[in-house]
């Protein structure tokens, strides 16, 4: 069983998740995966008009971690409709990565292979601000 993410970290990861335009999973499919309504995800994480309950925290945390680890994949039927499918073993989507990161107040080149669906690392903008 996956540990539940703390509220602050979950908010940060969901902000990165919602800002990612190339995430391949729609908000409607993600809400189905989490088992809560799409409007509730929007209210809690995008608009921040509703507080995060323990139920929402556990459900969204579990769904986000499954997506990040590659346990869930979006499949497409011949007619073009899409659906979610669980994998028996995790296969995260890996991609080459070149970027910058802040180390001791200085910019460093960051090169390597990364999980495309990993929202745990802060962006360069977040590193520069905080």
N, C-alpha and C positions, 0 to 999 in steps of 0.2 A: 504494500500500500504506500502511496506517495504521501509525503508530509504536506500539510496545508501551508501555503505561503502566508507570511504575515501581511496584514492589510496594506501597509505602506509599500511593500515590495510588489504586492499584487496590483495596486494602483499604478505603479511605475511601469510594470510589464504590460498591463492592459493599455496604458497610454501609448506605448511603443507599438503594441499589436494593432490598435485602432488606427494609428498613423501610417502603418505599413500598407502601401497601396498594392504591393505585389505578393500578398500573403496567401493567395489561392483559395482561401476559405471565406465565404461570405459571413456577415454578422448573423444572418438567419441560421445558417448551418452551425455556426459556433454556438448559438443559443440553444439549438436542438441538442448539440453534444453536451452542453452543460445542464440541460434540463430545466432551464428557466427562460422566461420570455425575452424577446429581443428588446422590447421597450424597457424592461427592467435593467438590462445590461447598459443600454444607452443612458438611462437615468442615473445609475450608480457610477459608471466609469467615464462616459463622455461628457455629460452635462453636470454631473456631480450634484444633482438636486435631491437624491435620496441617499440615506445612510446605507452602508454595507452591513447586511445581517450576516450572522454566522452561516446560515444556509447558503446564501449567495457566495460567501467567501470560499466555502468548501467546494461547492459545485464548479465555480469558475476556476478556482485553483487547480482542481483535478483535470478539467477540460483543457486548460492552457498547458499544463505539464504534459498531458497525453499528446497534444498537438506538437509541442516543442520537441518531444522525444521521438516523434515519428511513429507512434502507436496507432494513429488515425490518419487515414489518407482520403482525399476527395477523389472519387471515381466518376467517370462519365459513361452513360449508356449510349447506344447507337442513335437514339433519338435526340441526344444532346442534353438530356436532363442529368443532373449531378446528384450524387448521394455520398454518404460517409461510410467507410468500411474500416473495421478494426483489423490490424495486422497481428499475426501470431508472434512476430518478433519485431522489435523497433528498427526502423530504417529511416533515420533522419535525412533530410534533404541537405546535402553538403554542397558548398560552392567555394570557389577561390575568393579570397578576401584581401584587399589592399586598402588600408585606411590609416588614420592618424589617431593617436591616443595621448592623453596627458599623463606624464610621469614626473613627479616632483616639480610641477609647474612648467615643465618643458614638453614640447611636442616630440613624439617618437613615431616612427613608421611602424605600422603593424601589418605584417604579411603572413598569410597562412590559409588554411582551410577552415571554414566555419559552417555551423549549422544555420541554414537560411532562416529557420523558424525559431531561433533562439532570441528571446527578448530580455534576457537577464542582464546583458551588458549595456551600460549607459551609452548614449550617443556622444559624439564629440561636443556637441552643443551643451548637453547636460554636464559633461566633464568640465567644460570651460566655466559654466555658471556656478557649479558647486564644488 
